[in-house]
């Protein structure tokens, strides 16, 4: 292993690998390290979803969809099931974009594909099973490199012009750099746990593998994401304060919740869980300082939020793009303090409105309990309104300004829903029974 690089990237998943690819295109000498060996699932909650906005960023990196997806992970409907009250079926064709679908992805495959592409760049040296244990600093406090350890415990000291932490929401690099949060929105903390299942039956003949959100009520929801033939990631979302489970074990509570949904119980009748149930009891939302003397943060190490809206992979790819452009400006003569500041502000401006919407959605879905009348009227009118559905899908796909979307009841969808009930106009939503 060489002892001097232009940039060291700590963490080789989405943010780190995509940054390495972009820096490789600049012919920078890059060291990319990852403490695990691929393939491997992330250890924290992730909505493994790529929407049209995410796919466009992957296309910029030269990826075709079939490289990082499986055909039966493609979902062209989103269904919100209000558990016996009503069902909102949202065909993604109504978005009228270049891609009118989303993919659930197998993170084992996805992360491995990105890692291998980064490792194939001529100027990128990629090492798995290599962990950063400390950072090097000069007398002025500027980060100048890292101390790392291989799988056989051999210690390495490596220098770099810039060290980037891409090691997730619990970033060791951020702690070593001294990066502090500068904004957090944590009035409504949530938790999430997930596992992979195989042998899952079709949702229905008409719609075999949609993305389905079950609203169980009482601050509890389930998200079922197809990732491959008869394979799903099933995640739950709940309030942090509800994670004691009444003395039950995590796995027992998780499976019991899945079994409480009749349709899901039927789909899982011959299925088996093939991974442990993993997750986080408290998911914070916010930003850390993303740059400093000799260092930067990217991905969840910089910006962390609830996976409820499935924006994590998009945000990681967008931030790595912005950081790569800032590094190019720096290498072309702009002081790093200026380039880093512009990078932080640019990503903040591109993500903050979506973060506020996601937090508001967490509040509405997990922390409010509307009476049955509201669910069966106002919410039904809104969620089954085609114009609302189109805007919701465009919002999730980052195709519209998040400020133009409101998830809760608003005048237009409510009025149209009322008129549909009064005059019985329009076709009823298919229930895909």
C-alpha positions in Angstrom: 0.0 0.0 0.0 1.4 3.4 -0.9 1.9 6.0 1.8 0.7 9.1 0.1 -2.5 9.9 -1.8 -4.4 12.9 -3.0 -7.6 11.8 -1.2 -8.3 9.0 1.3 -12.0 8.0 1.4 -13.1 6.1 4.6 -16.1 4.0 3.7 -16.8 2.2 0.5 -20.5 2.0 0.2 -22.7 4.3 -2.0 -21.2 7.7 -1.1 -17.6 6.6 -0.8 -17.5 4.4 -3.9 -19.3 6.9 -6.1 -17.0 9.7 -4.9 -14.0 7.5 -5.7 -15.4 7.0 -9.3 -15.8 10.7 -9.8 -12.3 11.4 -8.5 -11.0 8.7 -10.7 -12.4 10.5 -13.6 -10.3 13.5 -12.5 -7.2 11.3 -12.4 -6.8 11.8 -8.6 -4.7 9.3 -6.7 -7.4 7.9 -4.3 -7.3 5.4 -1.5 -10.7 3.9 -0.8 -11.0 1.7 2.3 -13.9 -0.3 3.8 -13.8 -2.2 7.1 -16.0 -5.1 5.8 -15.7 -7.4 2.8 -18.3 -7.2 0.1 -20.9 -8.5 -0.5 -22.4 -7.3 2.8 -25.7 -5.7 4.0 -25.5 -2.3 5.7 -25.9 -2.7 9.5 -28.3 0.3 9.8 -31.8 0.9 8.4 -31.9 1.6 4.8 -34.8 1.9 2.4 -33.2 0.1 -0.5 -35.0 2.0 -3.2 -33.7 3.8 -6.3 -36.2 6.2 -7.9 -35.9 8.0 -11.2 -33.7 10.8 -9.8 -31.3 8.2 -8.3 -31.2 6.3 -11.6 -30.2 9.5 -13.4 -27.2 10.0 -11.1 -26.2 6.4 -11.6 -26.4 6.9 -15.4 -24.0 9.8 -15.0 -21.5 7.3 -13.5 -22.0 5.0 -16.5 -24.2 2.3 -15.0 -27.0 0.6 -16.8 -30.0 -0.4 -14.7 -29.5 -4.1 -15.2 -26.1 -3.9 -13.6 -27.3 -3.0 -10.2 -30.9 -4.3 -10.1 -32.9 -7.5 -10.6 -35.8 -7.5 -13.0 -38.4 -8.5 -10.4 -37.3 -5.7 -8.1 -38.9 -3.3 -10.5 -42.1 -1.8 -9.1 -44.5 0.2 -11.3 -47.1 0.7 -8.5 -47.0 2.1 -5.0 -49.8 1.0 -2.8 -50.8 2.5 0.5 -53.0 0.1 2.5 -54.9 1.7 5.4 -55.6 -1.8 6.9 -59.2 -2.6 6.1 -60.3 1.0 5.7 -59.2 1.7 2.2 -56.4 1.1 -0.3 -54.7 3.8 -2.4 -53.2 2.4 -5.6 -50.8 4.7 -7.3 -49.6 3.7 -10.8 -46.2 5.2 -11.4 -47.0 5.7 -15.1 -48.9 8.8 -14.1 -45.6 10.6 -13.4 -44.9 10.8 -17.1 -41.1 10.8 -16.6 -38.4 9.2 -18.6 -38.6 6.3 -16.0 -42.0 5.6 -14.6 -40.9 3.0 -12.0 -38.7 2.4 -9.0 -36.5 -0.5 -8.1 -36.1 -2.2 -4.8 -32.4 -3.2 -4.7 -30.4 -6.0 -3.1 -27.8 -4.0 -1.2 -25.5 -7.0 -1.3 -25.4 -6.7 -5.1 -25.8 -2.9 -5.4 -22.9 -2.0 -3.0 -20.7 -4.7 -4.4 -21.2 -3.4 -8.0 -20.4 0.1 -7.0 -17.3 -1.0 -5.0 -15.9 -3.1 -7.9 -16.5 -0.3 -10.4 -14.6 2.2 -8.1 -11.8 -0.4 -7.6 -11.4 -0.8 -11.3 -10.5 2.9 -11.8 -6.8 3.1 -12.7 -6.0 5.8 -10.1 -8.1 4.3 -7.3 -6.6 1.8 -4.8 -9.4 0.0 -3.0 -8.9 -2.1 0.1 -11.6 -4.2 1.9 -11.2 -5.4 5.5 -9.2 -2.3 6.3 -10.4 0.0 9.1 -9.4 3.5 10.0 -8.5 3.7 13.7 -7.3 7.3 14.0 -6.5 10.4 12.0 -3.2 12.2 11.7 -3.0 15.9 12.4 -0.2 18.4 12.2 0.7 21.0 14.8 -1.9 23.4 13.5 -4.7 20.7 13.8 -5.0 20.1 10.1 -5.8 16.5 9.1 -2.9 15.0 7.1 -3.8 11.3 6.9 -5.0 8.2 8.8 -3.8 5.3 10.9 -5.5 2.1 9.7 -5.4 -1.6 10.5 -5.7 -4.6 8.2 -7.6 -7.7 8.9 -4.5 -9.3 10.3 -4.0 -6.3 12.7 -1.1 -4.8 10.7 -1.0 -1.1 11.3 -0.6 1.3 8.4 0.1 5.1 8.5 -1.0 6.8 5.3 -0.8 10.5 4.3 -3.2 12.5 2.0 -4.0 16.0 1.0 -7.6 15.4 2.0 -9.3 12.7 4.1 -13.0 12.1 3.5 -15.4 10.4 5.9 -18.0 8.3 4.1 -18.6 5.9 7.0 -22.3 6.4 7.7 -24.5 8.1 10.3 -22.4 6.9 13.2 -19.2 8.1 11.6 -16.0 7.5 13.4 -14.3 9.8 11.0 -16.6 12.6 12.0 -15.7 12.1 15.6 -12.0 12.0 14.9 -12.3 15.2 12.7 -14.3 16.9 15.4 -17.3 17.5 13.1 -20.3 18.7 15.1 -24.0 18.9 14.0 -25.0 22.3 12.9 -28.7 21.6 12.5 -31.0 18.8 13.8 -34.7 18.2 13.5 -35.3 15.6 16.2 -38.7 16.5 17.8 -40.2 13.3 16.4 -37.6 10.5 16.7 -38.3 7.3 14.9 -37.0 3.8 14.9 -36.8 1.2 12.1 -35.9 -2.5 11.8 -35.7 -4.6 8.7 -34.9 -8.1 7.4 -34.8 -9.9 4.0 -37.3 -12.6 3.1 -37.3 -15.1 0.3 -40.1 -17.3 -1.1 -42.6 -14.4 -0.8 -45.7 -15.0 -2.8 -47.0 -12.4 -5.4 -49.1 -9.6 -4.0 -51.7 -10.3 -6.7 -52.0 -11.5 -10.3 -52.8 -8.0 -11.5 -49.9 -6.4 -9.6 -47.3 -9.1 -8.6 -44.7 -7.1 -6.8 -45.6 -3.5 -6.0 -44.0 -1.4 -3.3 -46.6 -1.5 -0.4 -46.9 0.7 2.7 -49.2 -0.7 5.4 -50.4 1.8 7.9 -51.2 -0.3 11.0 -52.2 2.6 13.2 -50.9 3.5 16.6 -47.7 5.0 15.2 -46.7 1.8 13.3 -46.2 1.1 9.6 -44.6 -1.5 7.4 -42.8 -1.0 4.1 -42.5 -4.0 1.8 -39.9 -3.6 -1.0 -39.5 -6.2 -3.7 -35.8 -6.7 -4.5 -35.7 -9.9 -6.6 -37.8 -12.9 -7.6 -39.9 -13.7 -4.5 -37.4 -11.6 -2.4 -38.4 -8.7 -0.3 -37.0 -6.3 2.3 -39.7 -5.7 4.9 -39.1 -2.8 7.3 -41.1 -1.4 10.1 -41.3 2.2 11.3 -42.3 3.2 14.7 -41.8 5.8 17.4 -38.5 5.6 19.3 -40.5 5.5 22.6 -42.3 2.3 21.4 -39.2 0.2 21.1 -39.3 -1.6 24.4 -41.8 -4.1 22.9 -43.4 -5.0 26.2 -40.6 -7.4 27.2 -40.7 -9.2 23.9 -37.6 -9.8 21.9 -37.0 -7.7 18.8 -37.5 -10.6 16.3 -40.6 -11.7 18.1 -42.2 -8.3 18.0 -41.2 -7.7 14.3 -42.6 -11.1 13.1 -45.8 -10.6 15.1 -46.4 -7.2 13.4 -46.0 -8.8 10.0 -48.4 -11.6 10.9 -51.0 -9.1 12.0 -51.5 -8.0 8.3 -53.7 -10.6 6.6 -52.5 -10.1 3.1 -48.8 -10.1 4.2 -49.4 -13.1 6.3 -50.6 -15.0 3.3 -47.7 -13.8 1.2 -45.2 -15.0 3.8 -47.0 -18.4 4.4 -44.2 -20.3 2.6 -41.5 -17.7 3.0 -38.5 -17.6 5.3 -36.5 -14.8 6.8 -32.9 -15.1 5.6 -31.2 -12.3 7.5 -31.3 -11.1 11.1 -33.6 -8.3 12.0 -31.3 -5.2 12.2 -32.0 -1.6 12.8 -31.7 1.5 15.0 -33.8 2.5 18.0 -33.4 6.2 17.4 -33.0 7.7 14.0 -31.8 11.3 14.1 -32.2 13.9 11.3 -29.8 16.6 10.5 -26.4 17.8 9.3 -22.9 17.8 10.5 -20.2 20.3 9.6 -19.1 18.8 6.2 -15.6 20.2 5.8 -12.6 21.4 7.8 -8.8 21.6 7.6 -7.8 18.7 5.5 -11.1 16.8 5.8 -14.6 16.4 4.5 -17.7 14.3 5.1 -20.1 12.8 2.6 -23.2 10.7 2.6 -24.8 9.8 5.9 -21.7 11.0 7.8 -22.7 14.5 6.6 -26.5 14.4 6.3 -28.6 11.8 8.1 -32.4 11.4 8.0 -35.2 8.9 8.4 -35.4 6.3 5.7 -39.2 6.7 5.5 -39.2 8.5 2.2 -36.4 6.3 0.6 -34.0 9.2 -0.2 -30.8 7.9 1.3 -29.1 6.5 -1.8 -30.1 9.6 -3.8 -28.7 11.9 -1.2 -25.4 10.0 -1.0 -25.0 10.1 -4.8 -25.8 13.8 -5.0 -23.5 14.7 -2.2 -20.6 12.8 -3.7 -21.2 14.5 -7.0 -21.1 17.9 -5.3 -18.0 17.0 -3.2 -16.1 15.8 -6.3 -16.8 19.1 -8.0 -15.6 21.0 -5.0 -12.4 18.9 -4.9 -11.8 19.7 -8.5 -12.2 23.4 -7.8 -9.8 23.1 -4.9 -7.2 21.3 -6.9 -7.5 24.0 -9.6 -6.5 26.7 -7.1 -9.5 27.6 -5.0 -8.8 27.6 -1.2 -10.2 24.4 0.4 -12.0 26.6 3.0 -14.0 28.2 0.2 -14.6 25.1 -1.8 -15.7 23.1 1.2 -18.0 25.8 2.3 -19.6 26.0 -1.1 -20.0 22.2 -1.1 -21.8 22.2 2.2 -24.1 25.0 1.3 -24.9 23.6 -2.1 -26.0 20.2 -0.7 -27.8 21.8 2.2 -29.8 23.9 -0.3 -30.6 20.8 -2.4 -31.7 18.6 0.5 -33.1 20.7 3.3 -36.6 21.2 2.0 -36.9 17.4 1.5 -35.6 16.8 5.0 -38.3 19.1 6.5 -41.0 17.3 4.5 -39.7 13.8 5.6 -39.7 14.9 9.3 -43.2 16.3 8.8 -44.3 13.0 7.3 -42.8 11.1 10.2 -44.8 13.3 12.6 -48.0 12.7 10.6 -47.6 8.9 10.1 -46.2 8.0 13.5 -47.2 10.7 15.9 -50.8 11.5 15.0 -53.8 9.2 15.5 -56.7 10.7 13.5 -60.1 9.4 14.4 -61.7 6.8 12.1 -64.0 9.4 10.5 -61.0 11.4 9.4 -59.2 8.3 8.0 -62.3 7.1 6.2 -63.1 10.5 4.7 -60.4 13.2 4.5 -57.5 10.8 4.2 -59.3 8.6 1.7 -60.3 11.6 -0.4 -56.7 12.8 -0.5 -54.8 9.5 -0.9 -57.1 8.2 -3.7 -57.1 11.5 -5.6 -55.2 11.0 -8.9 -53.7 14.5 -8.9 -52.4 14.1 -5.4 -51.0 10.7 -6.2 -49.1 12.1 -9.2 -47.6 14.8 -7.1 -46.7 12.4 -4.3 -44.9 10.1 -6.7 -43.1 13.0 -8.3 -42.1 14.3 -4.8 -40.7 10.9 -3.9 -38.7 10.8 -7.1 -37.2 14.3 -6.5 -38.8 15.5 -9.7 -40.6 18.5 -8.2 -39.8 21.1 -5.5 -40.7 19.5 -2.2 -42.2 22.8 -1.1 -44.9 22.4 -3.7 -46.1 19.2 -2.1 -48.3 18.8 1.0 -48.8 15.3 2.4 -51.8 16.1 4.6 -55.3 17.2 3.6 -55.5 20.2 1.3 -58.4 21.9 -0.4 -58.1 20.5 -3.9 -58.0 16.8 -3.1 -60.6 17.1 -0.4 -63.0 18.9 -2.6 -62.6 16.5 -5.5 -63.0 13.5 -3.1 -66.1 15.0 -1.7 -67.6 15.4 -5.2 -66.6 11.9 -6.1 -68.6 10.6 -3.1 -71.5 12.8 -3.8 -71.9 12.2 -7.5 -70.1 8.8 -7.6 -68.0 10.1 -10.5 -64.8 8.5 -11.8 -63.6 5.0 -11.6 -63.1 3.4 -8.2 -59.5 2.6 -7.4 -58.6 -1.0 -8.2 -58.0 -3.0 -5.0 -55.8 -5.7 -6.6 -57.5 -8.3 -4.5 
